[in-house]
Amino acid sequence: MKKTTLSFIVALGLATSASSYAANQSVDSCIVAIQKQKTGDIIKLEKLIVSGKPFYEFEIKDANAMEWELMCNAKTGKITETESEVNSVNDEAFKKNAKLTEKEALDIVLKVHPGTVREVEYEIEQNGDASYEFDIANDKGVQTKVEVNAANGKIIEVSTEAWEIGVEADEKK
């Protein structure tokens, strides 16, 4: 019995180490891919679950103090999305495509994902569309990111946050 227990513990330890190694490799692969696309400092890293699949969202601040969000598939190490962030709804790139106010977009989100707003970001998608990204914490403390097209009010992405490292100094809460 002791030999079986010891074998199980050793096997569990090896499996955990292999899983941890694989996770580190995927983060490393994502960093390499990001550095090929954008240079700058990583200021925040989040692990997100999108449609049941793991992704890393890296927030990068470039030499011009511009912030970028890059989504990377945690299994493949491939960049799947690049967005720029702007400081407010009054930024020209955001304002020219936005038809909904922040409150209107938030009302849409809270109907589907009730909770407390933890953060709001104003983003410019790869195609130039403006979007609001709300971080909503539900009554169980689970944080969900919901992205809403600022022109038509469609929810374009929903993800659940597994963990977060780092903080943006200018986060709007």
N, C-alpha and C positions, 0 to 999 in steps of 0.2 A: 504493500500500500504506500509506504514512504517513497519507494522508487517511482511509482506512478505519479504521485503528487509532485515530486521533484522534476520529473520529466515534463509535466504539464506546466509548471512554473517556468522552466527553461524555455519551452516552446512559446509560451505567452510572452516572455521577455524578448525573444528573437522576433516574434511577429510585431510587437510594439516598436522595436528598434527599426525594423524594415519599413513599417508604416511611417514612422517619423522621418526616416531617411528619404523616402519617396516624397513626402510633403515638402521637405527642404529642397529637394531637387526641382520640384515644380515651381517653388518660389524663385529659386535661382534661375530657372529657365525663363520665367516671366520677367525677371529683372534684366536679363540679357536682351530679351525682345524689346523691352521698353527703352533701354539705353540706345538701341538702334533707331528708335523712332523719335524720342524726345530726350534732350539732355536737361539736367537740373537735379534738384534735391528731392528725395522722397520725403514728404512731410506727413503722410498718413498711409496706412495699409489696412484694408479691411478684407476679411474673408466673408464672402456672400454666397448664399444659395439662391440660384435663379432657375426656376422651373426644375427643381430637384438636382441641379448640377452645380458643382463648386467652382467659384470664380474668386479671383483676387482683384480688388479695386485699389489701384495705386493712385495717390494724389501727388503730383509733381509740381514744384515751383521752378520755373525756368529763370534764366539770367535777367529777363525783363520783368520779373515778379508776376508773370502770368501763371495762373494755376490750370492744370490739366488733370483730367481723370482718365485713366486707361484701365479697361477691363481686360483681364487675362484669364483664359480658361485654365483652371488649376490642374487639369489632367494633361492637357496638351502643351501648355506653355505658349499658346498663340494669343496675340492681341485680338480681341473681338470688337472693341469699341474705343473710340477716342473722342473726348468732349473737352471743350474749354469752359472754364468758369468765369463769370463776370461778377462784379461786386454788388450790382443792384439791378432792379427792373428798369432803371433809367439809363443803363448802358445802351448805347446806340445799337449795337449788334443784337441785343435782347429786345429792345423796344420796337424795332422795325418789324418784327414778326409776331409779337405778343398781342393777342386780342383779349385774353382773360386776365383779370387781376389776380394777385396772389390769393386773396380771400376766395374768389370763385374757384380757383384750382384746388385750394385746400378743402372747400366744401365737397367737391367731387371725391377727393381722397378719403375724407372722414366718413363718407357714406359707406364706403367699401372696407376701409381699414380704420375703425374707430380707435382713438387713443390720444396721447399727448404728443404735440410736436416737439421734437428735440433739436431739429436743425432744418434750415431751408437753404437750398443752393439754387442759383440761377445759372443755367447751363446753355451752351450753344452746341447743338449736335453736329455730327460730321457733315450733314447736309445743309447746315445753316439755320435749322429750326431752333427756336427758343423753347426751353422746357424748365419747369419747376421740379426740383427734387426735394421731397419731404421725408425726413426721418421721423417715423411715428413709433412711439413705445406703447404697447397695449397694456392692459391691466395685469398681465403676467410678467411684464418687463421685457418681452420679446420686441426687438426693434426691427421694423420693416421700412425699407426704402421704397418710395413710390414716386415714379417719374411721370409727369403729366405734360403733354404737349401744350404749350402756352397759347397756341393759335386756335386749337379745336377742342381742347379739354379731354382728349383721349388719354387713357393711362397707357403708357408705352413700355413700362418696365416695372416689375415688382420683384424685390429680393428680400431675403431674411438675412440679417447680420449674425454671423457666427461669432466673430470677434473683431476688435479694432485696436490698432496700435498707432499712437501719435494723435496730435490735435492740431487743427488749423487755428492760428491766432485770431483770424477774422471770422470764425464761424458765426452765423446768425442763428440765434436760438429763440 
